[in-house]
């Protein structure tokens, strides 16, 4: 469990690092490359007007015209469509289907809700396209090789070819597995992401990370493989369970902490609206998150440095997921606890002000997400799982930690190991 010093600090709510929103400026990165240490500082943020940020629920209205965020990757660039009712606009999907054969990959929870609608969107006034589907079991515990083979089985049995398109319809598990299947089947075919959870809409569907879990570690088997498009119909969040809704906000909070202080301030003011599923607040949070991720991916597609910072809290969080067993904790729940641990360690290193510790604790409490790992995850378990994390290089565990004013972070292996041990000791019983 967390020590008293980790989250229950008695502080004023004001922060010396609180910035007034300023927009329409391009983000500038000061990148300091060193084999052990890469720091990322941002001087201006982009993409939104002041009125949109401070009160989107009053300044924006629903529109049938989607907001489009572009992921700039040269000839592999693609759009992210965001809006209400997008599954009722067949042209958005059909323009990205290559060939005449489509395989929709979904799960037992999402299929009864949206599979028919997606099939209709793909085929209406488009008789040349035939659609098959494969319905997988739902849950992180099924993100494995055995379940992945069900996708390949269906594709081969249906005699799909290299002009075929896979469509991922579901949350992050489905998106990751469908993307990996698309990257591997016939050595690579086209695929489309239709994420139906907050977690997938703001994070996992964007950027081309695909893969499956191994019993010894999360997402250790996979590929970078970009989709043709990402279609985010915000109406799909109406059927999302409360626990899944809150889980996704862990990733939204992350963007504010690592690179977008103004967005974090907006979240502090509007988290109640997000938790209440205010449609305009949700649309704005998804849009701003996608813009942040799209920019990072455009600058560092295959995670040589900058993109790794998107994994704030994930090294601790993945250890929690692996330690308790896949599916016991949702990804966002583990990331939330992992973020608190990363913030705690940053504070122990003297890299952040204690007001940031308090603000992180406060906003996570609003979401009712966990702020410490389960008691069953021991210090030894953390160290064992973290030793095989993807960010280990030459035997050195590199972490994403906060450093400086809100919105700044480092990706580094150059830190005092005692601080890591002290954090693990503070949050673990043994």
N, C-alpha and C positions, 0 to 999 in steps of 0.2 A: 504494500500500500504506500501511497505517497506520504512523504514526511511533511511536517507542518510547514517547513520552509519552501516546499515545492509549489504549493498553490494557495495556501491560506494566509498570504501576506496581507497585512493591514496597510492599505495605501489609499491615497486619494484617487478619485476616478480620473483626474486630469493627467495627461502625459506630456512631458516635454517634447515628445516626438510627434505629437498630433499635428498633421498638416491640414491647411485649408485646401479644399479640392481645387485643382487647376487642371484644365483639360485642353485637348487639341494640340498638344505638343508631342512630337515623336519621342519614343523612349530611347534613351542613350545608355549604353552599357559600358561600364569601365571594367574590362576583363583583364585580370592579372593572372596569367598562366604560370604555373609552377607544377612540377610533377606531383607535389604533395598538397598543393593548396590552390584553389581557384575561387576568387571572390566575385560576386556579382552585385553591383550597386546600380540603382536606377535613379535618374534625376527628374524625369517627367513621365506621366502616364498618358494614355491615349484613349480614344474610342468613344467617349461619352460627353454629353453636355452637362453642365452643372444641374439643370433642372431634372434631367433624367436620373442623375445619380442621387440627388437628395430626396426626390419624391416620385419615383417612377409610377406609383399607383395612381397619382393624380395627373401626371403629364403624358402618359401613354395610353393608348387604347388598342384593343385587339384589331388585327387586320388580316385579311386573307392573303395579303402579299407577305411572303416570308422575309425575315431578315436574313441576309447572307453574309457569312464570314468566310473568307478565303484562306486556305492553307497554301502558302506560296512555296512550292517545291519544283519549280521549273516545269518540265513536261509531265510531272506527276502531281501537279497542283490539283486541288479539288475544292468544291464548295461545301460549307456546312449550312443547311437550311434550317432556320429556327422559326417556329410560329405555331399558331393554333389551327387545327383542322388540315394539316398538310397531307395526311393520308387520304384526304378527299380531293386531292389535286393530282390526278394520275400522271400528268406530264412531268412532274418533278422527278418521279422515279423512272419513268419510261425513257427519258432522255439519257439515262446513265446505264441502261441495260444493253449489253453487247451480245449479239447473237439471238437465238430463238429459244434458248433453254435457260430456265431459272430454277435454282434450288433455294428455298427459304429454310433457314435453320432457326429453330425456335425451341421453346421448352413447354412443359406441361402446364405451367401457370399462365404464360402469355398467349399460347395458341388459342384457347377458347375466347380470348378477349379481342385479339387483333389479327389473327392469321387470315380469316376470310376477307377482312378489309384490305390487307396488303395484297392478297391474291387478286382481288377486284381491281385495285389500283394498278397492278402490273398488266392486267389483261383487258381492261375495258377499252373498247374501240382499238384493240391491239391483238387481233386474232392470230397473228403469226407467232406469238409467244406462248409457250406452254410452261406451266409452273408445277414443280414437285415440292414436297416439303418433308422435313425430318424433324420429329418432335423428341427432344432430349429430356431426361430427368432434370429437375430444377435444383440447383444448389452448388456451392463452391466445391463440395466433396466429389462432384461429378466432373470437375474440370481436369480430366485425366486422359491418358492414352486410350483406355478402353472405350470411353464415351466418344472421343474424337473419331475412332474407327467407325462408329455408326454413321457419321457424316460421309466418310469415304465409301462405306458400303452402299449407301443410298445413291451417291453420285455415280459410282461404277455400275450399279444395277440399272440406273436410269440412262446409262450410256451418254453421260454428259461429255462435252468436248471442250477444247480450249477457248471456244467462243462463248461458253456458258458464263453465267453470272451467279454467284452466291449472294444471298441476302441474309444478314444477321438481324433477327427480330427478337430483341430482349435486352437484358441487362449486360453487365460487364463480362460475365462468364460466357454467355452466348457470343458476344462480340469478339472476345479473345479467341475462342475456339473456332468460330466460323472464319475469322481472319486467318488463323493459322492453317486451317484446312484449305482455304483459297490460295495461300502462299505455297502450299505443298502439292495440291492436286494437279497432276499433269505439269508439275514444276511452275505453277502460277497461273491463276485465272482471275478475272475481275470479281470484285465484291462490293457490296453496299452495306452501310451501317444504318439500322433504324433502332436507335437506343430507346428503351422505355422506362429507364430509371434515372433519377437525378445523377447518381454516380456515373452511369454510362454517358449521360448527356453532357456533363461538364468535364469529363476526364477520359474514360477508357475508350470511347468510340473515336476520339480525335487523336491523330498522331501516328497511327500505324503500328503500335505495339500489339503483337498477337502472341498467343502461347497457351501452355497448360502448366499445371503444377506437377511437382515430383514429391514423393512422400518426405523427402529430406529438405524441401524448400519450395517456396512459391514462385511461379513464373520462371523457372529455371530452363524451360524448354520452349523455344519460340522463335519468332522472326520479326524483323521490321518489315511491314508490308502495308502500303497505303490503300485505302478504299477509293472507289470512284466518286463517292459523295457520302455525306452524313446527313440524314433527314431526321430532324428532331421535331416531332409533333408534341407540343407541350400538353395536349389533351390526354396523352397516355399517362400523365402523372395523376390524373383523377382517380385511377384505380390502384395507385401505389400504396401499399401498407405504410402506416406511420413509421414503423421501425426502418423501413427501406428509405423513406423520405429523409429522415434525420441522418441516416448513414451517408447519404450523398453530400450533405452540407459540410462534412469533414474536408472534402476536396475543395469546395467553394472557399472555405475559410483559409485553406492552404495558399491559394493564389494571393490573397491579401497579405499574408504574413511574409511571403518570400519576395514579392515584387510589386505589389499594388496596394500601397497604404490607403489610398483614397477609397478603394473598393472595400477594404476591411472596415473603414469607418462607416461606409454605407451599410455594411452588414450589421454592425453594432446597432445602428438605428432601425434596421428593417428586418432583423431576424424573426421578430414576432409575426410579421407579415408572411415571411417565407414559411414558417412553421404552420401558419393558417392557410397555406396554399393560395395566397393572393396571386392570381394569374399573371398580373403585370410585374409583380416583384419577382416571381419565378422566371419569367421570360427575360427580365433584365439580368438576373444573376447568372442564368445559363449563357446569355449572350456575352457578358463580360468575362466569364470564365473561359468560354471558347476563344475569345479574342486573345486572352493571355496565353492560352496553350498554343493556339495557332501561331502566334509570334515566336514563341520559344521553339516549336518544332521547325518552323521555317529557318531559324538560325542554327539549329543543332538537331538534325533529324535523328541521328543514331547515337545520341547521348554521349558525346565526347567530353562534355563538361557542363554547359549551361542547362541542358535538358534534365540532367540528373537532379537539379534543384527542385524539380516538380515532385520529387520523392520525399519531401519533408515528412518526417515521422514514419515513413514506410519501412525503414530497416527495423525499427523497434516493432512496428505494427505487423510486418510479415512474420516476425518471430513469435508474436502472440498468436496469429492465425495458425501457424505450424504447430506451436506448442499445445494449443487446446484442441487441435483437430479441425481441418477445413470444414467450414459451414457452421461451426458452433458460434463464432462471432462473425458478424458481417464485416466486410472489408473496411467500410468507413468507421465502424466502431473500433476496430483495431488501430486504424490510422489516427483516430482521435486520441486514444490513449498514447500511441506512439508519438504524436505531436507534442503532447504535454511532456513526455520524457525528453524529447529533443530540446524543447524550450527550457526545461529544468537544467539540462546539461549546458546549454548556451549560457544560462545565468551563472552556473557554477564556474564556468570558464571566465566570467567577467565580461562577456561579449555583448550582453543586452542589459537594459535597465529593468529593474524589478517591476515597473509598471506594465511592461509587456507581458510578464508572467501572469500578472493579475488579469489583464485584458483577455488573454487566451483562455484562462480558466473561466472567466465570466461568460464569454460567448459560447463556450462549449456547454456550460451549464444550461444556457437558454435552449440548446438543442437536445438536452437530456442525453448526450452521448457520454460514454465512459471517459473518465479522466485518469484512470490507472488500470494496469493489467489485472487479470484474474489472479487470485492467490495461488493457483496451481502452477503458474508459470514462474519457475525459479530463476535465480541468477545464472546458474549453470546452463539451463535450457536456453536462455537468451544468448549467452555466449556461443553455445554450440550451433544454433541456427544462424546467428549473425556471421559466423565464420565462413558460411557458404553463400552469403549474400552476393548478388550480382555486382555490387559496387566494391567488392574486395579486389585489390590489384596487388600482385606480388606479395600476397600474404598480409596486406595492410587494409584494414577496414576503414573505408572513407564514409563520412557521414555528411548529411545536409544539416547545417546548424544556422541559427540566426546570429547576425553580427551587426551591431550598429543600430541606427534608427529603424523603426518599423518599415517593412518592405525591402529589407536587405538580408542576404544570406551568403553562406559560403559552402562549398563542396570540398571537403578537405580530409586528409588523413593526418594532418599536423595538429594534433591536440593532445592535451595532457591526459594520459590513460587513466589517471586517478579520478578525473571528473566523470569519465564513463562508468568506472566502478562505483563511484559514489552515487550516481544516478540510479544504476541498477540496484544497488543496495537499498536505496530509499524507497524504491517501488516494488521490491521483492521481499518476501518473508525469509528466504534462504538463498 
